Amino acid sequence: PPPAAQPQRLKILLVSASPGDQDRLRVDREFRDIVAQLRGARYRDRVQVEQLQAATLAALRTALLEHEPHVLHISCHGTAAGDLILESRQDGSQRIARRNMLGLLTALRDNLRLVFLNGCETHHLAREIPPNIDLAIGMTEPIVDDAAIDLSVAFYEALAFGKPVATAFAAAVSGLDGLDAANTPQLFPPPDADPDGKRKQRLIQP
């Protein structure tokens, strides 16, 4: 198929879940810092950010239907099996099986170009997202709050300066301290499984 046209305005949906029965994640600070950093980017006027906090699976589905984002960013806890921990309808957490999340993303993939899973051990899910959705980012190991925040802030800033996804990812990873930066964050598909060069695409054209 022909390559997808670049969106005139890049829509990013920031989704977070930090249930009370889990270790607290500083997702409020992460989203604040992303938005603040985007304000100084060259193409800030071509980026639209929507936020969904304390996300349940149903709320995530509704947000995808309503906003039809090009980039979906989910900050939450993950499990060794690749499941995600979202909020439950009551107070507490709900474990969303990897296959269920993959099914939701595949069903509502119309505009999605990139899924960024900013949570521990989310690489199991991230590696299964392409080719249904062009690109995905996940973590192979536990990642501390500060590193997760630094990674996402730097990544979206580089995208908003018109950099290709792979370049933005490499620039973001280069600034990480205190973890195995060469292996923890992963961009899928890997270079040897990307014949169409999706990793090199720019989500905002200069």
Buried (B, 14 or more C-beta within 10 A) or exposed (E): EEEEEBBEEBBBBBBBBBBEEBEEBBBBEBBEBBBEBBEEBEBBEBBBBEBBBBBBBEBBBEBBEEBEBBBBBBBBBBBEEBBBBBBBEEEEBBBBBBEEBBEBBEEBBEBBBBBBBBBBBBBBBBBBBBEBBBBBBBBBEBBEBBBBBBBBBBBBBBBBBBBBBBBBBBBBBEEBEEBEBEEBBBBBBEEEEBEEEBBEBBBBEE
